Amino acid sequence: MEELIGLIDIVSKNKVKRIEVIGSPSNYQSNLQKLYDGIVSKRFRTTKDAENILYPEDPRQSEKFKRLRNRLTDRLLNTLFFIDVNQPRFNDAQKAYYNSYKDFAALKLLIGRGNRLTSVKLGERILKKALNFEFTDLSVEVLKELRIIYGTVLADWKNFQRCNELLEKQFEIFGIELKAEGYYVEIARHFVSSNASKKNLENVAVDYTLDLEKYLPKVNTI
């Protein structure tokens, strides 16, 4: 139930008042919509609250509710793609992040359907934004796809080489970012858990910092 409440909180805060992907207005009185509305209004605070109201005196209420909860979770995940990020509260980086990853999902679907030619323009658009906003992991994924298309489908040697060289560079940067992230987690975990020892933590942090400093001339994202 906690996972479902979290998803609904995201959707409702972004002014998605109805789960449009459920279907026509005739479905707005369905148990799916009632479960959504009940959680938004805080009428349903626990799984048992929802089970008793949606399936009263039904001997299979737990089983039915589990199926309903899973259906609603799937619909909410789909609804995330329809959130309008062109709202004042989203800054440029946030807009670029959400739009780029949404476009990347579309790119993977196109490639999965074998439509690699149509994928090139979309892939290049995503890549430009990923490089501009330093979404290194995304740039690596997109470059992998573009390299294959240019090299094996379009026989475009110039763009293949461009993507290949850029991929090597971005992959190196990504490796350094992962190292920095690993160091961060190693330090942060001592503060997340009250039982974690903080002995010599300052020395460890200094060692990590000195190790990362040698990468600064080539990487400015760490």
N, CA, C and O of each residue as an XYZ file, in Angstrom:
888
protein
N       0.841     -1.213      0.000
C       0.000      0.000      0.000
C       0.874      1.260      0.000
O       0.511      2.272     -0.599
N       2.017      1.190      0.671
C       2.910      2.342      0.755
C       3.414      2.749     -0.629
O       3.502      3.936     -0.942
N       3.745      1.747     -1.457
C       4.205      2.030     -2.814
C       3.118      2.749     -3.611
O       3.394      3.706     -4.335
N       1.890      2.279     -3.469
C       0.756      2.858     -4.183
C       0.498      4.292     -3.729
O       0.241      5.166     -4.556
N       0.564      4.537     -2.431
C       0.358      5.882     -1.895
C       1.415      6.837     -2.446
O       1.113      7.983     -2.781
N       2.651      6.359     -2.536
C       3.730      7.186     -3.064
C       3.509      7.568     -4.512
O       3.731      8.717     -4.894
N       3.071      6.610     -5.329
C       2.785      6.891     -6.737
C       1.640      7.883     -6.889
O       1.709      8.813     -7.693
N       0.594      7.671     -6.111
C      -0.566      8.564     -6.186
C      -0.186      9.969     -5.734
O      -0.697     10.951     -6.274
N       0.688     10.075     -4.768
C       1.133     11.385     -4.302
C       1.822     12.150     -5.432
O       1.603     13.351     -5.591
N       2.648     11.463     -6.213
C       3.330     12.096     -7.349
C       2.313     12.553     -8.389
O       2.365     13.685     -8.869
N       1.391     11.661     -8.730
C       0.400     11.966     -9.768
C      -0.510     13.106     -9.344
O      -0.758     14.029    -10.120
N      -1.012     13.046     -8.108
C      -1.955     14.077     -7.655
C      -1.277     15.432     -7.505
O      -1.904     16.457     -7.774
N      -0.021     15.468     -7.084
C       0.700     16.737     -6.936
C       0.946     17.397     -8.287
O       1.101     18.615     -8.380
N       0.978     16.579     -9.323
C       1.189     17.117    -10.669
C      -0.125     17.363    -11.390
O      -0.172     17.454    -12.616
N      -1.207     17.471    -10.596
C      -2.517     17.900    -11.092
C      -3.135     16.933    -12.101
O      -3.893     17.344    -12.979
N      -2.806     15.650    -11.970
C      -3.497     14.642    -12.772
C      -4.681     14.194    -11.924
O      -4.550     13.287    -11.102
N      -5.825     14.821    -12.119
C      -6.967     14.601    -11.232
C      -7.649     13.270    -11.481
O      -8.190     12.655    -10.562
N      -7.619     12.830    -12.725
C      -8.192     11.527    -13.038
C      -7.170     10.707    -13.797
O      -6.347     11.245    -14.538
N      -7.230      9.426    -13.609
C      -6.284      8.561    -14.286
C      -6.815      8.328    -15.687
O      -7.533      7.359    -15.936
N      -6.461      9.214    -16.596
C      -7.057      9.212    -17.924
C      -6.836      7.910    -18.679
O      -7.657      7.522    -19.510
N      -5.725      7.233    -18.389
C      -5.448      5.997    -19.121
C      -6.371      4.859    -18.722
O      -6.343      3.798    -19.346
N      -7.190      5.056    -17.695
C      -8.151      4.010    -17.334
C      -9.166      3.822    -18.449
O      -9.560      2.697    -18.756
N      -9.585      4.916    -19.048
C     -10.546      4.782    -20.142
C     -11.555      5.898    -20.160
O     -11.226      7.043    -19.850
N     -12.761      5.586    -20.513
C     -13.812      6.590    -20.694
C     -14.389      7.029    -19.353
O     -14.184      6.364    -18.337
N     -15.125      8.170    -19.349
C     -15.756      8.648    -18.108
C     -16.679      7.630    -17.468
O     -16.961      7.723    -16.273
N     -17.153      6.668    -18.230
C     -18.045      5.658    -17.657
C     -17.327      4.792    -16.632
O     -17.967      4.128    -15.817
N     -15.981      4.800    -16.673
C     -15.214      3.990    -15.731
C     -14.901      4.719    -14.438
O     -14.278      4.144    -13.545
N     -15.338      6.022    -14.313
C     -14.933      6.805    -13.175
C     -15.549      6.318    -11.865
O     -15.101      6.718    -10.790
N     -16.565      5.466    -11.936
C     -17.142      4.895    -10.728
C     -16.650      3.480    -10.478
O     -17.181      2.782     -9.613
N     -15.646      3.050    -11.221
C     -15.099      1.708    -11.038
C     -14.307      1.644     -9.738
O     -13.932      2.677     -9.182
N     -14.056      0.438     -9.259
C     -13.264      0.267     -8.044
C     -11.855      0.820     -8.217
O     -11.234      1.266     -7.253
N     -11.354      0.790     -9.452
C     -10.031      1.341     -9.733
C      -9.992      2.828     -9.397
O      -9.085      3.301     -8.711
N     -10.992      3.558     -9.893
C     -11.060      4.997     -9.628
C     -11.382      5.260     -8.156
O     -10.865      6.209     -7.567
N     -12.236      4.421     -7.562
C     -12.597      4.592     -6.154
C     -11.378      4.406     -5.254
O     -11.217      5.111     -4.257
N     -10.527      3.454     -5.614
C      -9.318      3.236     -4.831
C      -8.396      4.450     -4.931
O      -7.828      4.899     -3.935
N      -8.260      4.966     -6.136
C      -7.429      6.162     -6.351
C      -7.980      7.340     -5.533
O      -7.244      7.987     -4.787
N      -9.284      7.607     -5.683
C      -9.899      8.731     -4.983
C      -9.830      8.560     -3.464
O      -9.639      9.527     -2.727
N      -9.991      7.310     -3.007
C      -9.967      7.040     -1.567
C      -8.612      7.313     -0.951
O      -8.524      7.772      0.188
N      -7.538      7.028     -1.708
C      -6.195      7.287     -1.192
C      -5.884      8.780     -1.237
O      -5.281      9.316     -0.307
N      -6.296      9.460     -2.324
C      -6.065     10.907     -2.435
C      -6.759     11.651     -1.294
O      -6.192     12.574     -0.708
N      -7.986     11.242     -0.987
C      -8.759     11.920      0.065
C      -8.383     11.450      1.474
O      -8.900     11.952      2.472
N      -7.459     10.461      1.529
C      -7.014      9.868      2.796
C      -8.129      9.082      3.492
O      -8.048      8.811      4.690
N      -9.147      8.726      2.749
C     -10.194      7.861      3.289
C      -9.635      6.465      3.520
O      -9.989      5.792      4.488
N      -8.754      6.038      2.612
C      -8.088      4.745      2.749
C      -6.673      4.993      3.261
O      -5.821      5.485      2.521
N      -6.424      4.659      4.502
C      -5.088      4.844      5.071
C      -4.325      3.527      5.165
O      -3.097      3.511      5.235
N      -5.069      2.427      5.166
C      -4.436      1.107      5.233
C      -5.071      0.192      4.203
O      -6.136      0.489      3.661
N      -4.411     -0.918      3.941
C      -4.950     -1.911      3.019
C      -6.299     -2.417      3.498
O      -7.215     -2.617      2.700
N      -6.418     -2.624      4.811
C      -7.672     -3.162      5.365
C      -8.814     -2.176      5.178
O      -9.941     -2.585      4.899
N      -8.541     -0.875      5.327
C      -9.576      0.142      5.089
C     -10.156     -0.015      3.690
O     -11.372     -0.044      3.506
N      -9.263     -0.116      2.708
C      -9.699     -0.210      1.310
C     -10.420     -1.513      1.038
O     -11.433     -1.529      0.338
N      -9.912     -2.605      1.582
C     -10.541     -3.917      1.357
C     -11.969     -3.939      1.884
O     -12.881     -4.417      1.210
N     -12.158     -3.417      3.100
C     -13.478     -3.473      3.740
C     -14.510     -2.607      3.032
O     -15.692     -2.950      3.008
N     -14.080     -1.491      2.455
C     -15.017     -0.598      1.778
C     -15.286     -1.044      0.335
O     -16.422     -0.988     -0.135
N     -14.248     -1.481     -0.350
C     -14.418     -1.868     -1.755
C     -14.995     -3.270     -1.919
O     -15.726     -3.538     -2.873
N     -14.667     -4.159     -0.991
C     -15.164     -5.546     -1.082
C     -15.734     -5.987      0.268
O     -15.206     -6.914      0.882
N     -16.804     -5.338      0.738
C     -17.361     -5.669      2.055
C     -17.911     -7.089      2.117
O     -18.648     -7.536      1.238
N     -17.530     -7.772      3.172
C     -18.026     -9.124      3.455
C     -17.742    -10.103      2.315
O     -18.427    -11.117      2.179
N     -16.758     -9.807      1.520
C     -16.384    -10.730      0.441
C     -15.276    -11.646      0.952
O     -14.218    -11.159      1.352
N     -15.493    -12.957      0.947
C     -14.477    -13.879      1.482
C     -13.156    -13.827      0.704
O     -12.125    -14.272      1.208
N     -13.183    -13.290     -0.509
C     -11.973    -13.201     -1.324
C     -11.487    -11.757     -1.441
O     -10.814    -11.390     -2.404
N     -11.841    -10.942     -0.439
C     -11.533     -9.518     -0.542
C     -10.033     -9.245     -0.660
O      -9.631     -8.365     -1.421
N      -9.197     -9.983      0.076
C      -7.747     -9.745      0.021
C      -7.189    -10.068     -1.353
O      -6.353     -9.338     -1.885
N      -7.658    -11.165     -1.918
C      -7.208    -11.580     -3.246
C      -7.649    -10.566     -4.309
O      -6.866    -10.180     -5.177
N      -8.917    -10.144     -4.226
C      -9.439     -9.180     -5.200
C      -8.741     -7.823     -5.073
O      -8.442     -7.164     -6.069
N      -8.489     -7.423     -3.821
C      -7.837     -6.134     -3.628
C      -6.406     -6.153     -4.153
O      -5.938     -5.167     -4.721
N      -5.728     -7.244     -3.969
C      -4.347     -7.347     -4.465
C      -4.305     -7.158     -5.971
O      -3.441     -6.453     -6.493
N      -5.260     -7.803     -6.683
C      -5.325     -7.648     -8.140
C      -5.647     -6.200     -8.512
O      -5.068     -5.647     -9.447
N      -6.581     -5.590     -7.766
C      -6.961     -4.196     -8.028
C      -5.778     -3.261     -7.782
O      -5.518     -2.354     -8.573
N      -5.074     -3.487     -6.692
C      -3.906     -2.657     -6.360
C      -2.840     -2.747     -7.443
O      -2.243     -1.740     -7.822
N      -2.605     -3.958     -7.940
C      -1.604     -4.140     -8.989
C      -2.016     -3.455    -10.288
O      -1.181     -2.876    -10.983
N      -3.314     -3.523    -10.616
C      -3.821     -2.847    -11.818
C      -3.654     -1.343    -11.702
O      -3.229     -0.681    -12.649
N      -3.993     -0.803    -10.525
C      -3.878      0.639    -10.327
C      -2.410      1.074    -10.381
O      -2.092      2.122    -10.943
N      -1.533      0.283     -9.806
C      -0.100      0.594     -9.850
C       0.384      0.677    -11.288
O       1.122      1.595    -11.645
N      -0.032     -0.284    -12.120
C       0.356     -0.267    -13.543
C      -0.174      0.980    -14.244
O       0.540      1.606    -15.028
N      -1.431      1.343    -13.963
C      -2.022      2.519    -14.601
C      -1.320      3.802    -14.162
O      -1.123      4.716    -14.963
N      -0.949      3.859    -12.896
C      -0.258      5.044    -12.386
C       1.125      5.184    -13.026
O       1.553      6.290    -13.355
N       1.810      4.070    -13.198
C       3.118      4.115    -13.856
C       2.975      4.632    -15.283
O       3.812      5.399    -15.759
N       1.901      4.203    -15.968
C       1.639      4.725    -17.316
C       1.323      6.215    -17.277
O       1.743      6.971    -18.153
N       0.580      6.627    -16.256
C       0.162      8.015    -16.143
C       1.351      8.955    -15.957
O       1.280     10.120    -16.348
N       2.434      8.470    -15.370
C       3.624      9.298    -15.171
C       4.122      9.889    -16.484
O       4.698     10.976    -16.500
N       3.898      9.168    -17.593
C       4.352      9.646    -18.900
C       3.515     10.832    -19.399
O       3.920     11.533    -20.326
N       2.354     11.050    -18.782
C       1.460     12.118    -19.241
C       1.523     13.367    -18.372
O       0.786     14.325    -18.601
N       2.401     13.357    -17.379
C       2.534     14.529    -16.519
C       3.141     15.676    -17.316
O       4.161     15.512    -17.984
N       2.513     16.815    -17.238
C       2.983     17.996    -17.960
C       4.082     18.675    -17.152
O       3.828     19.231    -16.083
N       5.310     18.624    -17.675
C       6.431     19.239    -16.954
C       6.606     20.710    -17.319
O       7.475     21.387    -16.769
N       5.791     21.205    -18.238
C       5.885     22.617    -18.628
C       5.103     23.500    -17.659
O       4.279     24.323    -18.057
N       5.387     23.303    -16.396
C       4.783     24.093    -15.338
C       5.877     24.926    -14.679
O       7.040     24.523    -14.680
N       5.527     26.077    -14.117
C       6.533     26.968    -13.534
C       7.419     26.316    -12.484
O       8.572     26.711    -12.312
N       6.890     25.320    -11.782
C       7.675     24.733    -10.694
C       8.790     23.805    -11.172
O       9.636     23.386    -10.382
N       8.790     23.483    -12.476
C       9.873     22.685    -13.036
C      10.918     23.607    -13.662
O      10.588     24.432    -14.514
N      12.186     23.469    -13.239
C      13.235     24.279    -13.867
C      13.693     23.604    -15.163
O      13.230     22.514    -15.501
N      14.601     24.257    -15.878
C      15.027     23.749    -17.186
C      15.650     22.364    -17.089
O      15.387     21.502    -17.928
N      16.472     22.149    -16.072
C      17.135     20.845    -15.915
C      16.122     19.737    -15.635
O      16.243     18.628    -16.156
N      15.117     20.047    -14.805
C      14.083     19.052    -14.504
C      13.255     18.726    -15.739
O      12.947     17.564    -16.000
N      12.899     19.758    -16.495
C      12.150     19.539    -17.729
C      12.952     18.665    -18.695
O      12.424     17.727    -19.292
N      14.229     18.992    -18.832
C      15.092     18.224    -19.736
C      15.215     16.782    -19.269
O      15.210     15.860    -20.085
N      15.325     16.585    -17.967
C      15.471     15.232    -17.402
C      14.244     14.382    -17.718
O      14.371     13.286    -18.264
N      13.056     14.883    -17.375
C      11.836     14.105    -17.577
C      11.548     13.877    -19.066
O      11.182     12.773    -19.469
N      11.714     14.910    -19.865
C      11.438     14.766    -21.301
C      12.434     13.836    -21.979
O      12.063     13.049    -22.849
N      13.699     13.928    -21.581
C      14.723     13.096    -22.207
C      14.512     11.618    -21.908
O      14.625     10.775    -22.798
N      14.208     11.312    -20.667
C      14.017      9.897    -20.314
C      12.706      9.362    -20.881
O      12.603      8.178    -21.203
N      11.715     10.222    -21.003
C      10.471      9.800    -21.652
C      10.732      9.502    -23.127
O      10.251      8.504    -23.664
N      11.499     10.378    -23.775
C      11.855     10.156    -25.176
C      12.708      8.906    -25.343
O      12.599      8.200    -26.346
N      13.560      8.637    -24.353
C      14.415      7.451    -24.443
C      13.578      6.176    -24.380
O      13.877      5.194    -25.059
N      12.527      6.202    -23.559
C      11.626      5.049    -23.501
C      10.986      4.827    -24.874
O      10.858      3.691    -25.331
N      10.582      5.929    -25.529
C      10.006      5.826    -26.877
C      11.042      5.308    -27.866
O      10.721      4.511    -28.747
N      12.275      5.755    -27.721
C      13.356      5.304    -28.598
C      13.555      3.793    -28.500
O      13.685      3.113    -29.517
N      13.579      3.276    -27.283
C      13.765      1.832    -27.095
C      12.608      1.036    -27.689
O      12.808     -0.050    -28.232
N      11.386      1.587    -27.582
C      10.230      0.911    -28.166
C      10.336      0.886    -29.687
O      10.031     -0.128    -30.315
N      10.768      1.994    -30.280
C      10.940      2.050    -31.736
C      11.981      1.046    -32.204
O      11.784      0.339    -33.193
N      13.081      0.996    -31.487
C      14.149      0.054    -31.853
C      13.685     -1.386    -31.666
O      13.991     -2.261    -32.475
N      12.938     -1.617    -30.579
C      12.408     -2.957    -30.334
C      11.473     -3.424    -31.433
O      11.347     -4.619    -31.696
N      10.814     -2.455    -32.074
C       9.903     -2.763    -33.190
C      10.650     -2.829    -34.518
O      10.049     -3.041    -35.571
N      11.970     -2.645    -34.456
C      12.757     -2.724    -35.680
C      12.770     -1.451    -36.497
O      13.259     -1.448    -37.627
N      12.245     -0.376    -35.952
C      12.165      0.883    -36.694
C      13.391      1.734    -36.384
O      13.280      2.790    -35.760
N      14.543      1.277    -36.817
C      15.797      1.949    -36.484
C      15.975      3.251    -37.255
O      16.583      4.192    -36.744
N      15.459      3.315    -38.464
C      15.637      4.532    -39.273
C      14.939      5.725    -38.633
O      15.503      6.816    -38.552
N      13.704      5.508    -38.177
C      12.963      6.583    -37.503
C      13.626      6.950    -36.183
O      13.470      8.066    -35.689
N      14.365      6.006    -35.617
C      14.976      6.214    -34.312
C      16.135      7.193    -34.340
O      16.455      7.788    -33.311
N      16.778      7.378    -35.498
C      17.988      8.199    -35.567
C      17.726      9.636    -35.155
O      18.443     10.173    -34.310
N      16.708     10.275    -35.737
C      16.426     11.672    -35.425
C      16.103     11.843    -33.948
O      16.576     12.780    -33.305
N      15.290     10.928    -33.411
C      14.939     11.006    -31.999
C      16.172     10.795    -31.134
O      16.373     11.494    -30.142
N      16.996      9.826    -31.517
C      18.205      9.547    -30.753
C      19.158     10.734    -30.721
O      19.730     11.050    -29.678
N      19.326     11.387    -31.861
C      20.208     12.561    -31.917
C      19.659     13.701    -31.065
O      20.427     14.437    -30.446
N      18.336     13.850    -31.029
C      17.723     14.903    -30.217
C      17.954     14.641    -28.737
O      18.284     15.552    -27.979
N      17.778     13.391    -28.336
C      18.013     13.028    -26.939
C      19.483     13.229    -26.583
O      19.804     13.738    -25.508
N      20.367     12.830    -27.483
C      21.802     12.933    -27.228
C      22.219     14.387    -27.009
O      22.977     14.691    -26.088
N      21.724     15.269    -27.853
C      22.066     16.694    -27.732
C      21.686     17.226    -26.355
O      22.455     17.953    -25.726
N      20.497     16.859    -25.896
C      20.034     17.332    -24.596
C      20.813     16.674    -23.460
O      21.139     17.319    -22.463
N      21.105     15.393    -23.618
C      21.838     14.656    -22.580
C      23.237     15.232    -22.397
O      23.716     15.352    -21.269
N      23.893     15.587    -23.494
C      25.230     16.174    -23.410
C      25.175     17.576    -22.812
O      26.033     17.958    -22.017
N      24.165     18.329    -23.202
C      24.031     19.701    -22.726
C      23.794     19.762    -21.220
O      24.344     20.619    -20.530
N      22.964     18.839    -20.718
C      22.636     18.842    -19.297
C      23.460     17.815    -18.500
O      23.209     17.594    -17.315
N      24.431     17.202    -19.157
C      25.359     16.267    -18.513
C      24.652     15.063    -17.888
O      24.965     14.661    -16.767
N      23.689     14.491    -18.630
C      23.076     13.229    -18.233
C      23.947     12.110    -18.811
O      23.607     11.508    -19.829
N      25.060     11.845    -18.153
C      26.076     10.959    -18.724
C      25.562      9.554    -18.973
O      25.825      8.976    -20.028
N      24.832      8.996    -18.014
C      24.331      7.635    -18.188
C      23.407      7.534    -19.396
O      23.440      6.551    -20.137
N      22.585      8.561    -19.585
C      21.668      8.565    -20.723
C      22.437      8.703    -22.037
O      22.113      8.035    -23.019
N      23.440      9.558    -22.058
C      24.226      9.733    -23.289
C      24.904      8.431    -23.690
O      25.002      8.125    -24.878
N      25.372      7.666    -22.718
C      25.999      6.371    -23.007
C      24.988      5.428    -23.662
O      25.295      4.780    -24.662
N      23.783      5.356    -23.093
C      22.755      4.469    -23.628
C      22.351      4.862    -25.049
O      22.211      4.004    -25.921
N      22.166      6.165    -25.275
C      21.751      6.630    -26.603
C      22.858      6.417    -27.631
O      22.588      6.001    -28.758
N      24.091      6.698    -27.251
C      25.215      6.513    -28.172
C      25.395      5.046    -28.568
O      25.773      4.743    -29.699
N      25.123      4.144    -27.632
C      25.179      2.708    -27.959
C      24.222      2.382    -29.094
O      24.569      1.661    -30.029
N      23.006      2.925    -28.999
C      21.991      2.645    -30.013
C      22.345      3.312    -31.350
O      22.233      2.691    -32.407
N      22.769      4.573    -31.294
C      23.103      5.292    -32.528
C      24.302      4.663    -33.234
O      24.337      4.594    -34.463
N      25.262      4.214    -32.473
C      26.446      3.585    -33.068
C      26.068      2.339    -33.869
O      26.586      2.104    -34.960
N      25.166      1.558    -33.310
C      24.717      0.344    -34.014
C      23.985      0.702    -35.299
O      24.221      0.103    -36.348
N      23.088      1.691    -35.206
C      22.294      2.069    -36.389
C      23.178      2.622    -37.489
O      23.060      2.226    -38.649
N      24.074      3.549    -37.122
C      24.949      4.144    -38.139
C      25.914      3.112    -38.730
O      26.241      3.157    -39.916
N      26.359      2.189    -37.887
C      27.356      1.223    -38.357
C      26.807      0.043    -39.121
O      27.460     -0.459    -40.035
N      25.597     -0.419    -38.759
C      25.094     -1.657    -39.360
C      23.857     -1.483    -40.232
O      23.565     -2.339    -41.067
N      23.132     -0.389    -40.049
C      21.902     -0.179    -40.830
C      22.109      0.859    -41.922
O      21.765      0.631    -43.082
N      22.673      1.997    -41.544
C      22.822      3.096    -42.489
C      24.176      3.111    -43.203
O      24.364      3.823    -44.189
N      25.108      2.317    -42.689
C      26.466      2.304    -43.251
C      27.037      3.722    -43.342
O      27.694      4.080    -44.319
N      26.778      4.499    -42.330
C      27.247      5.884    -42.262
C      28.521      5.899    -41.419
O      28.468      6.039    -40.197
N      29.669      5.752    -42.091
C      30.937      5.583    -41.383
C      31.317      6.832    -40.583
O      31.842      6.716    -39.476
N      31.058      8.019    -41.128
C      31.407      9.266    -40.450
C      30.670      9.389    -39.126
O      31.287      9.690    -38.104
N      29.360      9.160    -39.124
C      28.586      9.270    -37.890
C      28.869      8.102    -36.951
O      28.786      8.245    -35.731
N      29.204      6.946    -37.525
C      29.596      5.813    -36.682
C      30.843      6.174    -35.879
O      30.900      5.939    -34.672
N      31.844      6.747    -36.555
C      33.078      7.128    -35.869
C      32.828      8.208    -34.822
O      33.389      8.171    -33.727
N      31.973      9.176    -35.175
C      31.635     10.235    -34.219
C      31.023      9.656    -32.959
O      31.429      9.994    -31.847
N      30.045      8.781    -33.139
C      29.374      8.175    -31.986
C      30.308      7.261    -31.206
O      30.248      7.197    -29.978
N      31.167      6.557    -31.926
C      32.098      5.630    -31.280
C      33.079      6.380    -30.383
O      33.321      5.982    -29.243
N      33.646      7.477    -30.912
C      34.600      8.278    -30.143
C      33.915      8.951    -28.955
O      34.460      8.996    -27.852
N      32.721      9.469    -29.197
C      31.981     10.134    -28.127
C      31.565      9.140    -27.056
O      31.570      9.465    -25.869
N      31.204      7.927    -27.471
C      30.814      6.895    -26.514
C      31.983      6.529    -25.601
O      31.809      6.376    -24.392
N      33.168      6.391    -26.181
C      34.346      6.067    -25.366
C      34.603      7.157    -24.330
O      34.924      6.869    -23.177
N      34.460      8.407    -24.753
C      34.676      9.532    -23.848
C      33.618      9.560    -22.740
O      33.950      9.711    -21.564
N      32.349      9.414    -23.121
C      31.266      9.454    -22.142
C      31.319      8.254    -21.202
O      30.983      8.366    -20.023
N      31.739      7.111    -21.726
C      31.830      5.911    -20.895
C      32.919      6.080    -19.831
O      32.766      5.634    -18.694
N      34.010      6.727    -20.216
C      35.072      7.008    -19.245
C      34.563      7.945    -18.157
O      34.811      7.725    -16.971
N      33.854      8.985    -18.563
C      33.280      9.932    -17.597
C      32.286      9.223    -16.684
O      32.252      9.468    -15.478
N      31.477      8.341    -17.271
C      30.475      7.605    -16.494
C      31.144      6.742    -15.433
O      30.653      6.646    -14.308
N      32.265      6.112    -15.786
C      32.997      5.295    -14.824
C      33.500      6.108    -13.648
O      33.462      5.658    -12.503
N      33.976      7.318    -13.942
C      34.461      8.201    -12.878
C      33.301      8.668    -12.009
O      33.430      8.742    -10.787
N      32.177      8.980    -12.629
C      30.997      9.379    -11.867
C      30.527      8.254    -10.947
O      30.112      8.501     -9.815
N      30.596      7.022    -11.439
C      30.190      5.883    -10.609
C      31.117      5.723     -9.414
O      30.680      5.387     -8.313
N      32.398      5.968     -9.644
C      33.357      5.901     -8.534
C      33.030      6.965     -7.494
O      33.012      6.685     -6.296
N      32.771      8.192     -7.957
C      32.426      9.277     -7.032
C      31.140      8.962     -6.276
O      31.025      9.232     -5.080
N      30.185      8.392     -6.986
C      28.921      8.025     -6.345
C      29.141      6.950     -5.291
O      28.552      6.996     -4.212
N      29.995      5.983     -5.615
C      30.310      4.931     -4.653
C      30.958      5.486     -3.401
O      30.636      5.064     -2.290
N      31.880      6.442     -3.576
C      32.513      7.084     -2.432
C      31.479      7.822     -1.590
O      31.506      7.767     -0.360
N      30.568      8.513     -2.272
C      29.519      9.257     -1.558
C      28.676      8.318     -0.694
O      28.395      8.613      0.468
N      28.279      7.190     -1.275
C      27.446      6.234     -0.532
C      28.212      5.668      0.658
O      27.650      5.475      1.736
N      29.504      5.402      0.452
C      30.326      4.881      1.545
C      30.353      5.849      2.726
O      30.315      5.432      3.883
N      30.419      7.146      2.421
C      30.417      8.148      3.491
C      29.012      8.311      4.072
O      28.835      8.337      5.290
N      28.018      8.420      3.189
C      26.645      8.699      3.624
C      26.067      7.586      4.490
O      25.288      7.857      5.403
N      26.438      6.344      4.217
C      25.839      5.230      4.963
C      26.150      5.304      6.452
O      25.407      4.757      7.266
N      27.242      5.974      6.816
C      27.596      6.119      8.226
C      26.637      7.061      8.945
O      26.535      7.028     10.171
N      25.940      7.893      8.192
C      24.996      8.838      8.792
C      23.553      8.339      8.682
O      22.683      8.765      9.442
N      23.308      7.429      7.726
C      21.977      6.842      7.569
C      21.699      5.874      8.710
O      20.602      5.844      9.268
N      22.711      5.086      9.045
C      22.565      4.106     10.121
C      23.228      4.629     11.393
O      24.411      4.969     11.398
N      22.456      4.685     12.452
C      23.000      5.179     13.717
C      24.028      4.219     14.302
O      24.828      4.603     15.155
N      24.004      2.955     13.837
C      24.927      1.949     14.361
C      26.265      1.918     13.624
O      27.218      1.277     14.068
N      26.321      2.619     12.495
C      27.545      2.597     11.697
C      28.657      3.369     12.397
O      28.434      4.447     12.947
N      29.842      2.805     12.366
C      30.985      3.443     13.006
C      31.449      4.656     12.201
O      31.504      4.616     10.972
N      31.781      5.730     12.911
C      32.296      6.935     12.252
C      33.777      7.123     12.535
O      34.340      8.190     12.289
N      34.399      6.074     13.055
C      35.818      6.126     13.369
C      36.638      6.273     12.089
O      36.422      5.549     11.118
N      37.568      7.205     12.096
C      38.465      7.459     10.946
C      37.713      7.908      9.689
O      38.271      7.886      8.592
N      36.454      8.314      9.844
C      35.660      8.692      8.674
C      36.244      9.923      7.976
O      36.222     10.020      6.749
N      36.760     10.849      8.761
C      37.349     12.053      8.162
C      38.537     11.698      7.280
O      38.690     12.249      6.189
N      39.378     10.781      7.746
C      40.544     10.362      6.957
C      40.116      9.667      5.675
O      40.718      9.862      4.619
N      39.064      8.852      5.777
C      38.552      8.152      4.601
C      38.031      9.162      3.581
O      38.288      9.028      2.384
N      37.298     10.174      4.055
C      36.754     11.196      3.163
C      37.872     11.964      2.462
O      37.761     12.289      1.280
N      38.938     12.251      3.187
C      40.088     12.952      2.589
C      40.729     12.089      1.508
O      41.083     12.589      0.441
N      40.879     10.803      1.779
C      41.464      9.886      0.783
C      40.611      9.836     -0.475
O      41.137      9.866     -1.588
N      39.298      9.761     -0.302
C      38.391      9.725     -1.453
C      38.509     11.021     -2.273
O      38.540     10.998     -3.504
N      38.574     12.149     -1.550
C      38.663     13.451     -2.225
C      39.956     13.552     -3.033
O      39.940     14.008     -4.176
N      41.052     13.135     -2.455
C      42.341     13.185     -3.153
C      42.334     12.283     -4.381
O      42.923     12.619     -5.409
N      41.665     11.131     -4.272
C      41.590     10.216     -5.411
C      40.794     10.830     -6.555
O      41.152     10.678     -7.723
N      39.709     11.525     -6.213
C      38.854     12.115     -7.245
C      39.464     13.371     -7.866
O      39.176     13.702     -9.016
N      40.297     14.062     -7.109
C      40.866     15.314     -7.609
C      41.682     15.118     -8.884
O      41.761     16.021     -9.717
N      42.283     13.951     -9.034
C      43.119     13.716    -10.220
C      42.302     13.634    -11.504
O      42.848     13.726    -12.604
N      40.964     13.456    -11.353
C      40.099     13.382    -12.529
C      39.533     14.741    -12.925
O      38.967     14.882    -14.009
N      39.679     15.738    -12.063
C      39.059     17.039    -12.319
C      39.475     17.701    -13.627
O      38.639     18.354    -14.252
N      40.743     17.565    -14.081
C      41.104     18.189    -15.362
C      40.298     17.676    -16.560
O      40.139     18.389    -17.551
N      39.794     16.453    -16.470
C      39.060     15.885    -17.611
C      37.574     15.733    -17.376
O      36.818     15.565    -18.333
N      37.125     15.788    -16.114
C      35.709     15.596    -15.813
C      35.242     16.695    -14.866
O      35.838     16.898    -13.808
N      34.180     17.403    -15.238
C      33.670     18.463    -14.364
C      32.293     18.119    -13.801
O      31.598     18.995    -13.286
N      31.898     16.857    -13.895
C      30.570     16.466    -13.404
C      30.618     15.779    -12.062
O      29.569     15.411    -11.531
N      31.813     15.587    -11.481
C      31.906     14.901    -10.197
C      31.965     15.911     -9.060
O      32.046     15.523     -7.894
